[in-house]
């Protein structure tokens, strides 16, 4: 297998695209973590209410 040779501009744009991709993935992961934390908190309070209502 040969390693493809990129010119300086191509390598720079490739790195920029990879950086944008990693940034957007990081942002969406952070948003997902925030949302799942909120959902878990709401679920926990709902479960608490259900258990209090039963007892």
PyMOL commands that place a pseudoatom at each C-alpha (Angstrom):
pseudoatom trace, name=CA, resn=UNK, resi=1, chain=A, elem=C, hetatm=0, pos=[0.000, 0.000, 0.000]
pseudoatom trace, name=CA, resn=UNK, resi=2, chain=A, elem=C, hetatm=0, pos=[1.249, 3.455, -0.859]
pseudoatom trace, name=CA, resn=UNK, resi=3, chain=A, elem=C, hetatm=0, pos=[0.667, 6.463, 1.325]
pseudoatom trace, name=CA, resn=UNK, resi=4, chain=A, elem=C, hetatm=0, pos=[-1.031, 9.149, -0.773]
pseudoatom trace, name=CA, resn=UNK, resi=5, chain=A, elem=C, hetatm=0, pos=[0.948, 12.357, -0.981]
pseudoatom trace, name=CA, resn=UNK, resi=6, chain=A, elem=C, hetatm=0, pos=[-0.991, 15.541, -0.354]
pseudoatom trace, name=CA, resn=UNK, resi=7, chain=A, elem=C, hetatm=0, pos=[0.099, 19.020, -1.258]
pseudoatom trace, name=CA, resn=UNK, resi=8, chain=A, elem=C, hetatm=0, pos=[0.236, 21.593, 1.507]
pseudoatom trace, name=CA, resn=UNK, resi=9, chain=A, elem=C, hetatm=0, pos=[-3.155, 23.102, 0.657]
pseudoatom trace, name=CA, resn=UNK, resi=10, chain=A, elem=C, hetatm=0, pos=[-4.891, 19.741, 0.406]
pseudoatom trace, name=CA, resn=UNK, resi=11, chain=A, elem=C, hetatm=0, pos=[-3.411, 18.599, 3.722]
pseudoatom trace, name=CA, resn=UNK, resi=12, chain=A, elem=C, hetatm=0, pos=[-4.424, 21.871, 5.376]
pseudoatom trace, name=CA, resn=UNK, resi=13, chain=A, elem=C, hetatm=0, pos=[-8.031, 21.642, 4.128]
pseudoatom trace, name=CA, resn=UNK, resi=14, chain=A, elem=C, hetatm=0, pos=[-8.157, 17.985, 5.179]
pseudoatom trace, name=CA, resn=UNK, resi=15, chain=A, elem=C, hetatm=0, pos=[-7.007, 18.897, 8.681]
pseudoatom trace, name=CA, resn=UNK, resi=16, chain=A, elem=C, hetatm=0, pos=[-9.546, 21.723, 8.834]
pseudoatom trace, name=CA, resn=UNK, resi=17, chain=A, elem=C, hetatm=0, pos=[-12.358, 19.383, 7.779]
pseudoatom trace, name=CA, resn=UNK, resi=18, chain=A, elem=C, hetatm=0, pos=[-11.288, 16.850, 10.380]
pseudoatom trace, name=CA, resn=UNK, resi=19, chain=A, elem=C, hetatm=0, pos=[-11.142, 19.568, 13.020]
pseudoatom trace, name=CA, resn=UNK, resi=20, chain=A, elem=C, hetatm=0, pos=[-14.645, 20.768, 12.127]
pseudoatom trace, name=CA, resn=UNK, resi=21, chain=A, elem=C, hetatm=0, pos=[-15.923, 17.208, 12.228]
pseudoatom trace, name=CA, resn=UNK, resi=22, chain=A, elem=C, hetatm=0, pos=[-14.398, 16.574, 15.653]
pseudoatom trace, name=CA, resn=UNK, resi=23, chain=A, elem=C, hetatm=0, pos=[-15.775, 19.900, 16.889]
pseudoatom trace, name=CA, resn=UNK, resi=24, chain=A, elem=C, hetatm=0, pos=[-19.319, 19.201, 15.678]
pseudoatom trace, name=CA, resn=UNK, resi=25, chain=A, elem=C, hetatm=0, pos=[-19.209, 15.663, 17.087]
pseudoatom trace, name=CA, resn=UNK, resi=26, chain=A, elem=C, hetatm=0, pos=[-18.017, 17.054, 20.421]
pseudoatom trace, name=CA, resn=UNK, resi=27, chain=A, elem=C, hetatm=0, pos=[-20.788, 19.660, 20.485]
pseudoatom trace, name=CA, resn=UNK, resi=28, chain=A, elem=C, hetatm=0, pos=[-23.499, 17.129, 19.663]
pseudoatom trace, name=CA, resn=UNK, resi=29, chain=A, elem=C, hetatm=0, pos=[-22.112, 14.694, 22.245]
pseudoatom trace, name=CA, resn=UNK, resi=30, chain=A, elem=C, hetatm=0, pos=[-22.166, 17.455, 24.864]
pseudoatom trace, name=CA, resn=UNK, resi=31, chain=A, elem=C, hetatm=0, pos=[-25.755, 18.394, 23.937]
pseudoatom trace, name=CA, resn=UNK, resi=32, chain=A, elem=C, hetatm=0, pos=[-26.761, 14.725, 24.095]
pseudoatom trace, name=CA, resn=UNK, resi=33, chain=A, elem=C, hetatm=0, pos=[-25.151, 14.372, 27.522]
pseudoatom trace, name=CA, resn=UNK, resi=34, chain=A, elem=C, hetatm=0, pos=[-26.989, 17.465, 28.782]
pseudoatom trace, name=CA, resn=UNK, resi=35, chain=A, elem=C, hetatm=0, pos=[-30.309, 16.199, 27.431]
pseudoatom trace, name=CA, resn=UNK, resi=36, chain=A, elem=C, hetatm=0, pos=[-29.866, 12.706, 28.860]
pseudoatom trace, name=CA, resn=UNK, resi=37, chain=A, elem=C, hetatm=0, pos=[-28.955, 14.224, 32.241]
pseudoatom trace, name=CA, resn=UNK, resi=38, chain=A, elem=C, hetatm=0, pos=[-32.157, 16.284, 32.168]
pseudoatom trace, name=CA, resn=UNK, resi=39, chain=A, elem=C, hetatm=0, pos=[-34.190, 13.241, 31.131]
pseudoatom trace, name=CA, resn=UNK, resi=40, chain=A, elem=C, hetatm=0, pos=[-32.613, 11.184, 33.921]
pseudoatom trace, name=CA, resn=UNK, resi=41, chain=A, elem=C, hetatm=0, pos=[-33.459, 13.871, 36.488]
pseudoatom trace, name=CA, resn=UNK, resi=42, chain=A, elem=C, hetatm=0, pos=[-37.057, 14.113, 35.279]
pseudoatom trace, name=CA, resn=UNK, resi=43, chain=A, elem=C, hetatm=0, pos=[-37.339, 10.325, 35.260]
pseudoatom trace, name=CA, resn=UNK, resi=44, chain=A, elem=C, hetatm=0, pos=[-35.933, 10.139, 38.785]
pseudoatom trace, name=CA, resn=UNK, resi=45, chain=A, elem=C, hetatm=0, pos=[-38.429, 12.680, 40.141]
pseudoatom trace, name=CA, resn=UNK, resi=46, chain=A, elem=C, hetatm=0, pos=[-41.283, 10.913, 38.330]
pseudoatom trace, name=CA, resn=UNK, resi=47, chain=A, elem=C, hetatm=0, pos=[-40.227, 7.577, 39.811]
pseudoatom trace, name=CA, resn=UNK, resi=48, chain=A, elem=C, hetatm=0, pos=[-39.999, 9.159, 43.251]
pseudoatom trace, name=CA, resn=UNK, resi=49, chain=A, elem=C, hetatm=0, pos=[-43.560, 10.465, 42.917]
pseudoatom trace, name=CA, resn=UNK, resi=50, chain=A, elem=C, hetatm=0, pos=[-44.792, 7.038, 41.817]
pseudoatom trace, name=CA, resn=UNK, resi=51, chain=A, elem=C, hetatm=0, pos=[-43.112, 5.316, 44.762]
pseudoatom trace, name=CA, resn=UNK, resi=52, chain=A, elem=C, hetatm=0, pos=[-44.414, 7.930, 47.227]
pseudoatom trace, name=CA, resn=UNK, resi=53, chain=A, elem=C, hetatm=0, pos=[-47.911, 7.556, 45.825]
pseudoatom trace, name=CA, resn=UNK, resi=54, chain=A, elem=C, hetatm=0, pos=[-47.792, 3.763, 46.228]
pseudoatom trace, name=CA, resn=UNK, resi=55, chain=A, elem=C, hetatm=0, pos=[-46.531, 3.708, 49.792]
for i in range(1, 55): cmd.bond("trace and resi %d" % i, "trace and resi %d" % (i + 1))
show_as sticks, trace
zoom trace
